[in-house]
Amino acid sequence: MNSLLLLTERNKQFPLRRHVSPPRFQRVEFYQNQVALQHKVARHRDVLSDYYSQFKRAKEKTRATKNRVDLLGSVRNDIEAYRNKSYSNEQTLNKENDKLKRKKFKLKLIIFNCYHVLLIILEHIF
């Protein structure tokens, strides 16, 4: 209880002050710090936007290069496939031509034999 009375007496000795503002030089320094911080933040924001735009340009450039390489590669592959296909088509046509020649020769032999048999039959009849 004694300590509570002592505290109340001391509180009465010091008058209540509402808001104690810092001295003028401290306020100026505070505002200068705020301005410096705002300037620093703005500068970092500008640097970040520059980096971001450079990143977008580099990303777009690599995408365009990749698309170009893919396109050239696919064109080269198409040309190679066409060359191989035409070569294989040529081979296939040659094989088919050889088969047709052999069949034609066999048909000529069959027809020749048929005429020969027909002649023999006709000789016996007449």
BAVEXKE-764902 format. One record per residue (C-alpha): x, y, z negated; residue in one letter; residue number from 1. Coordinates in Angstrom, 3 decimals, padded with zeros to 6 digits, always signed. Each point is the difference from the previous one (the first is absolute). Example, Ala and Ser with C-alpha at 12.3 -4.5 7.8 and 13.67 -1.06 7.14 Angstrom:
BEGIN
+012.300,-004.500,-007.800,A,1;
+001.370,+003.440,+000.660,S,2;
***
This chain:
BEGIN
+000.000,+000.000,+000.000,M,1;
+002.863,+002.299,-000.742,N,2;
+001.437,-000.527,+003.452,S,3;
-003.321,+000.883,+001.595,L,4;
-000.163,+003.278,-001.909,L,5;
+003.542,+000.832,+000.999,L,6;
-000.800,-000.586,+003.653,L,7;
-003.092,+002.175,-000.076,T,8;
+001.943,+002.827,-001.650,E,9;
+002.724,-000.196,+002.630,R,10;
-002.581,-000.017,+002.790,N,11;
-001.450,+003.201,-001.418,K,12;
+003.414,+001.623,+000.119,Q,13;
+000.287,-000.549,+003.803,F,14;
-002.707,+001.676,+002.027,P,15;
-001.587,-002.018,+002.829,L,16;
+001.105,+000.975,+003.451,R,17;
-001.998,-000.960,+002.980,R,18;
+002.397,-000.539,+002.895,H,19;
+003.552,+001.044,-000.156,V,20;
+001.194,+000.804,+003.478,S,21;
+003.653,-000.520,+000.768,P,22;
+002.121,+003.060,+000.539,P,23;
-000.100,+001.578,+003.422,R,24;
+003.404,-001.361,+001.161,F,25;
-001.130,-003.555,-000.815,Q,26;
-003.174,+000.483,+002.057,R,27;
+002.004,+001.273,+002.980,V,28;
+002.383,-002.912,-000.290,E,29;
-002.962,-002.397,-000.155,F,30;
-001.515,+001.499,+003.163,Y,31;
+003.358,-000.084,+001.748,Q,32;
+000.316,-003.680,-000.894,N,33;
-003.496,-000.582,+001.359,Q,34;
+000.862,+001.809,+003.236,V,35;
+003.239,-001.986,+000.282,A,36;
-001.871,-003.249,-000.578,L,37;
-002.643,+000.959,+002.542,Q,38;
+002.714,+000.868,+002.496,H,39;
+001.772,-003.306,-000.688,K,40;
-003.242,-001.959,+000.429,V,41;
-000.785,+001.822,+003.249,A,42;
+003.511,-000.667,+001.291,R,43;
-000.253,-003.695,-000.879,H,44;
-003.409,-000.133,+001.681,R,45;
+001.517,+001.511,+003.155,D,46;
+002.897,-002.472,-000.078,V,47;
-002.445,-002.859,-000.498,L,48;
-002.146,+001.144,+002.929,S,49;
+003.147,+000.273,+002.172,D,50;
+001.067,-003.517,-000.984,Y,51;
-003.504,-001.287,+000.644,Y,52;
-000.162,+001.575,+003.463,S,53;
+003.474,-001.376,+000.836,Q,54;
-001.121,-003.416,-001.234,F,55;
-003.115,+000.150,+002.188,K,56;
+002.079,+000.997,+003.021,R,57;
+002.532,-002.770,-000.620,A,58;
-002.785,-002.525,-000.545,K,59;
-001.739,+001.052,+003.219,E,60;
+003.299,-000.109,+001.902,K,61;
+000.765,-003.529,-001.227,T,62;
-003.555,-001.089,+000.844,R,63;
+000.345,+001.438,+003.519,A,64;
+003.400,-001.669,+000.439,T,65;
-001.373,-003.325,-001.209,K,66;
-002.972,+000.270,+002.354,N,67;
+002.335,+000.859,+002.875,R,68;
+002.267,-002.970,-000.762,V,69;
-003.024,-002.288,-000.313,D,70;
-001.378,+001.274,+003.303,L,71;
+003.328,-000.403,+001.796,L,72;
+000.441,-003.432,-001.546,G,73;
-003.456,-001.094,+001.055,S,74;
+000.616,+001.337,+003.528,V,75;
+003.289,-001.913,+000.154,R,76;
-001.737,-003.116,-001.283,N,77;
-002.742,+000.444,+002.596,D,78;
+002.583,+000.365,+002.768,I,79;
+001.866,-003.100,-001.190,E,80;
-003.250,-001.932,-000.293,A,81;
-000.961,+001.113,+003.509,Y,82;
+003.378,-001.059,+001.357,R,83;
-000.163,-003.347,-001.756,N,84;
-003.618,-000.432,+000.972,K,85;
+000.662,+000.835,+003.636,S,86;
+002.935,-002.403,-000.050,Y,87;
-002.119,-002.688,-001.577,S,88;
-002.834,+000.823,+002.421,N,89;
+002.466,-000.396,+002.841,E,90;
+001.124,-003.335,-001.403,Q,91;
-003.595,-001.118,-000.443,T,92;
-000.866,+001.007,+003.561,L,93;
+003.035,-001.863,+001.338,N,94;
-000.991,-003.128,-001.916,K,95;
-003.565,+000.220,+001.292,E,96;
+001.284,+000.522,+003.532,N,97;
+002.198,-003.108,-000.294,D,98;
-002.969,-002.027,-001.269,K,99;
-002.132,+001.196,+002.906,L,100;
+002.729,-000.902,+002.498,K,101;
+000.254,-003.524,-001.469,R,102;
-003.788,-000.425,+000.093,K,103;
-000.135,+001.294,+003.544,K,104;
+002.669,-002.500,+001.020,F,105;
-001.909,-002.852,-001.693,K,106;
-003.211,+001.061,+001.733,L,107;
+001.786,+000.035,+003.356,K,108;
+001.280,-003.522,-000.715,L,109;
-003.493,-001.197,-000.916,I,110;
-001.503,+001.583,+003.102,I,111;
+002.734,-001.491,+002.182,F,112;
-000.613,-003.440,-001.505,N,113;
-003.748,+000.387,+000.522,C,114;
+000.536,+000.825,+003.706,Y,115;
+002.347,-002.889,+000.299,H,116;
-002.540,-002.412,-001.525,V,117;
-002.744,+001.480,+002.146,L,118;
+002.066,-000.555,+003.129,L,119;
+000.679,-003.582,-000.990,I,120;
-003.688,-000.605,-000.597,I,121;
-000.921,+001.594,+003.296,L,122;
+002.537,-002.166,+001.855,E,123;
-001.505,-003.140,-001.446,H,124;
-003.484,+001.028,+000.829,I,125;
+000.686,+000.971,+003.587,F,126;
***
